[in-house]
Amino acid sequence: MIWNRKHLLDLQSLSAEEIIHLLDTAREFKAVGQRSIKKVPALRGKTVVNLFVEPSTRTRISFELAALRLSADVINFSAEASSLRKGETLKDTARNLEALNADIIILRHGASGAPHFLARFLGAHVLNAGDGAHEHPTQGLLDIFTIREKKGRIDGLNVTILGDILYSRVARSNIWALTKLGANVTLCGPPTLVPKLFESFAPNVRVTWNIDEALRDADVINLLRIQHERQKASMFPSTGEYAALFGLNTDRMAKVKPDALIMHPGPINRGVEIASSIADGPQSVILEQVTNGLAVRMAALYLVNGGASLQVTG
C-alpha cells in the first residue's frame, strides 16, 4: 500500500492496513540493526527535532537513535533550558524550530492533543511521542510488533493489559491497534483505575477487576505502572496494597500459560506491578520491546517523510 499520512499522531485514526504496513516496514528496518554498519541514507539531509516537554529516557533515546540510523541530523530540545520556561507558547516554540528548517518534530507533551494542535499549522511532519493520557502510538506499535514477531499473529489472541488503564496513553494506543487487528483485550486493575467505560472502545474489549480471571487465558500480559504524575489524588490506598491485589508475583505467575508473553513499556517498578524474577524471566520480552521500538520508530520517521516501498534486507 501507499502511505499517505504526513503525521503520526495516534493509532485510533489508522486503519488495520496502515498499521500492518508500518509493522512490515519496521521488520525491514530491524534487519539494519543486525548489520555491522547500522545506517541507511533514507533521511540524509533532513533535520529531526526531539521536542520533549515531558521527561523521557527510552522514547527520547530510541527516537534519536532511529533518526541517526536513518542518517538525519538530530537536535534534542530540553524544555528545562528553553524559552518555554520564560513563558513562550508551544506554538511559538514549534514555529521557531520550523523557521530553522526542522523537517520532522517529535513531540512529547503533558497536554492531551498537543501534537494534533501543532499538526494543524506546521509544515513540518509531527510525530506523537506521548501526549498526556491520550496516546503513545509508537509504544503501541512496538508492543504489537513484538507480539506479532513472537506469536506470528495478532488476530484471535487474548491480550490482558494490567494496571493503570485510566491514565495510561500506552493502554489506549494498545487497545485501538489490538482490536483493529482482531485481538481480544482484557483490562484489569483497581476499579478506580479501570472503569467499565473502556468496554465501549470496541466489541472485543472487556473489563474485569478479578486478576485471576484476567490472567487465566491470556496469551499476552502487558503490565503498566501506576501513573502517579498524572493522578490528581491517590486512586488506591498504597503501593503495597496494589502489589498484593494486582501485582504479578510468583504465585500468580504459576497459573499463567507457560507460553504467555510478559510485557512492560517501562519504567518498571519492581516488586509493585511485577516481581523481579518475572521481569527477568524466560517469558519476559521487555528488553525485546526496547529493541523493536527502534525499528518501529525508524519506520515511522521514514514513512511520514514520504518513504515508499523499502528493501533493506540482504
C-alpha positions in Angstrom: 0.0 0.0 0.0 1.0 3.7 -0.3 1.5 5.5 3.0 -0.1 9.0 2.6 -0.1 10.4 6.1 2.0 13.4 6.8 2.0 12.9 10.6 1.7 10.1 13.1 -0.5 11.4 15.8 -2.4 8.4 17.1 -3.5 4.8 16.3 -7.2 5.4 16.7 -7.4 7.0 13.2 -5.2 4.4 11.5 -6.7 1.6 9.6 -5.7 -2.0 10.1 -4.0 -1.9 6.7 -1.9 1.1 7.7 -0.9 -0.5 11.0 0.2 -3.7 9.2 2.1 -1.6 6.6 4.0 0.2 9.3 4.8 -3.1 11.1 6.0 -4.7 7.9 8.3 -1.6 7.2 9.6 -1.9 10.8 10.5 -5.6 10.1 12.7 -4.5 7.2 14.4 -1.8 9.4 15.1 -4.3 12.2 17.4 -6.0 9.8 19.5 -2.8 9.7 20.3 -3.2 13.4 21.8 -6.6 12.7 24.4 -5.3 10.3 28.0 -4.2 11.1 27.1 -0.8 9.6 23.7 0.1 11.1 22.8 3.1 8.9 20.7 3.8 5.8 20.5 7.1 3.9 16.7 7.4 4.0 16.7 10.8 5.9 20.0 12.2 4.8 19.9 16.0 4.7 16.8 16.1 6.9 16.6 17.7 10.4 14.7 15.9 13.2 13.9 17.7 16.4 13.1 15.8 19.6 10.8 18.3 21.3 10.3 16.7 24.7 8.4 18.8 27.2 7.9 15.8 29.5 10.6 13.6 30.9 11.6 10.5 29.0 14.5 8.1 28.7 13.6 5.2 26.4 11.4 7.0 24.0 13.7 10.0 23.5 16.9 7.9 23.1 15.0 5.5 20.8 13.8 8.3 18.5 17.2 9.9 18.5 19.0 6.7 17.6 16.3 5.9 15.0 16.8 9.3 13.3 20.6 8.9 13.4 20.4 5.4 11.8 18.4 7.0 9.0 21.2 9.5 8.6 19.2 12.5 9.7 20.6 15.5 11.7 19.1 15.4 15.2 18.5 18.2 17.7 17.5 17.4 21.2 15.3 20.1 22.7 15.3 20.4 26.5 12.2 22.2 27.9 14.0 23.0 31.1 16.7 25.0 29.3 14.4 26.7 26.8 12.2 29.8 26.3 9.2 27.7 27.4 10.5 28.4 30.9 10.2 32.1 30.1 6.6 31.9 29.0 6.9 31.2 25.3 4.0 29.2 23.9 4.4 25.7 22.4 3.1 27.1 19.1 5.8 29.8 19.0 8.5 27.4 20.0 7.5 24.9 17.3 7.2 27.7 14.6 10.7 28.9 15.5 12.1 25.4 15.2 10.4 25.2 11.8 11.9 28.5 10.8 15.3 26.9 11.4 14.3 24.3 8.8 13.3 21.5 11.0 11.7 18.8 8.8 10.3 16.5 11.5 9.2 17.4 15.0 8.8 14.6 17.6 6.7 15.9 20.4 6.2 14.6 23.9 3.9 16.8 26.0 1.8 16.6 29.1 -1.3 18.0 27.4 -3.6 15.6 25.5 -3.9 16.7 21.9 -0.7 18.8 21.8 0.7 17.0 18.7 -2.6 17.4 16.9 -2.6 21.1 17.7 0.9 21.5 16.2 0.0 19.5 13.1 -2.8 21.9 12.2 -0.4 24.8 11.4 3.1 23.3 10.9 4.6 22.5 7.5 6.9 20.0 9.3 5.9 16.4 9.9 4.8 15.8 13.5 5.2 12.5 15.4 3.5 12.0 18.7 5.9 10.6 21.4 3.2 10.7 24.1 0.5 13.3 24.8 -0.9 13.4 28.3 -3.2 10.4 29.0 -4.3 10.3 25.3 -2.0 8.1 23.2 1.6 6.9 22.7 1.4 5.5 19.2 4.9 4.2 18.7 4.8 2.4 22.0 1.6 0.7 20.9 3.1 -0.2 17.6 6.3 -1.7 19.2 4.2 -3.7 21.6 2.2 -5.2 18.7 5.3 -5.7 16.6 6.8 -7.8 19.5 3.6 -9.8 19.9 3.4 -10.5 16.2 7.1 -11.4 16.0 6.7 -13.9 18.9 3.3 -15.3 18.2 3.1 -15.0 14.4 -0.3 -13.2 14.5 -2.5 -10.8 16.4 -5.9 -12.0 15.3 -7.6 -14.2 17.9 -5.0 -13.7 20.7 -6.1 -12.9 24.2 -4.2 -9.9 25.5 -4.5 -8.7 29.1 -3.5 -5.2 30.0 -3.0 -4.9 33.7 -2.5 -1.8 35.8 -3.4 1.9 35.5 -5.6 2.0 32.4 -7.4 5.3 33.2 -4.3 7.5 33.0 -2.3 5.4 30.5 -1.7 6.6 27.0 0.1 3.3 26.3 -3.1 1.4 27.2 -5.2 3.5 24.8 -2.8 3.0 21.8 -2.7 -0.7 22.5 -6.4 -1.0 22.7 -7.1 0.8 19.4 -4.4 -1.1 17.5 -5.0 -4.6 19.0 -8.8 -4.5 18.4 -8.4 -3.3 14.9 -6.1 -6.3 14.2 -8.6 -8.8 15.8 -7.2 -9.4 19.3 -9.4 -9.9 22.4 -8.4 -7.3 25.0 -9.0 -7.7 28.7 -8.4 -4.7 31.0 -7.7 -5.3 34.7 -6.7 -3.3 37.7 -8.3 -1.5 40.7 -11.9 -0.3 39.9 -10.8 3.3 40.3 -8.2 2.9 37.5 -10.2 0.6 35.2 -13.7 2.0 34.7 -16.2 0.0 32.7 -16.4 2.8 30.1 -13.4 1.2 28.3 -15.7 -1.6 27.1 -17.3 1.0 24.8 -14.0 1.3 22.8 -14.6 -1.9 20.8 -16.8 -5.0 21.0 -13.7 -7.2 21.8 -12.7 -5.2 24.9 -13.8 -6.4 28.4 -13.1 -5.0 31.9 -12.6 -7.2 34.9 -11.4 -6.4 38.4 -10.6 -10.1 39.1 -6.9 -10.6 38.4 -7.1 -14.4 38.3 -9.8 -14.2 35.6 -7.7 -11.7 33.7 -4.6 -13.9 33.7 -6.2 -17.3 33.2 -6.5 -17.4 29.4 -4.0 -14.6 28.5 -1.6 -15.2 25.6 0.0 -11.8 26.4 0.2 -9.9 29.6 1.1 -6.2 29.3 1.8 -4.6 32.7 1.5 -0.9 33.2 3.0 1.2 36.0 0.9 3.5 38.2 0.9 7.0 36.6 1.3 8.9 39.8 2.4 12.1 37.9 -1.0 12.3 36.1 -3.3 11.5 39.0 -4.9 14.3 40.9 -5.2 12.2 44.0 -4.2 8.7 45.1 -6.5 6.2 43.4 -5.7 3.3 45.8 -4.6 3.2 49.4 -0.9 2.3 48.9 1.6 0.7 46.5 1.8 -2.2 49.0 -1.9 -2.9 48.7 -1.7 -2.6 44.9 1.1 -5.1 44.8 -0.8 -7.5 47.0 -4.0 -7.3 44.9 -2.8 -6.7 41.4 0.9 -7.3 41.2 2.2 -10.1 39.0 4.0 -12.2 41.7 5.4 -15.7 41.5 2.2 -17.3 42.9 0.1 -15.7 40.2 2.7 -16.4 37.5 2.4 -20.1 38.3 -1.2 -20.0 37.0 -0.3 -18.2 33.7 0.0 -20.1 30.4 3.6 -21.3 30.0 3.9 -19.6 26.6 2.3 -16.3 27.6 4.4 -13.2 26.9 5.2 -10.8 29.7 5.5 -7.2 28.6 6.0 -3.8 30.2 6.6 -0.4 28.5 8.8 0.8 31.3 9.9 2.2 33.6 9.4 -0.9 35.8 8.5 -0.6 39.5 10.0 -3.9 40.6 8.0 -5.5 43.4 5.0 -3.4 42.7 3.4 -4.3 39.3 5.9 -7.2 38.6 8.3 -9.3 40.6 12.0 -9.1 39.6 12.2 -12.8 38.9 9.3 -12.5 36.3 10.7 -9.3 34.7 14.0 -11.1 34.1 12.4 -14.5 33.5 12.2 -16.6 30.3 8.7 -15.4 29.4 9.6 -11.7 29.6 10.1 -9.8 26.3 10.6 -6.4 27.9 14.1 -5.8 26.5 13.0 -7.1 23.1 10.3 -4.4 23.2 13.1 -1.8 23.6 15.0 -3.3 20.6 11.8 -3.4 18.5 11.0 0.2 19.4 14.0 1.4 17.5 12.8 -0.4 14.3 9.3 0.9 14.7 10.4 4.5 15.1 12.7 4.2 12.1 9.7 3.0 10.1 7.5 5.8 11.4 10.1 8.5 10.6 10.7 7.0 7.2 7.0 6.7 6.2 5.9 10.2 7.4 8.7 11.6 5.3 7.2 10.1 2.2 9.1 6.8 2.1 7.8 4.3 -0.5 8.4 0.5 -0.6 11.7 -0.4 1.1 14.3 -3.1 0.5 16.9 -3.0 3.3 17.5 -6.8 3.8 20.2 -8.8 2.1 
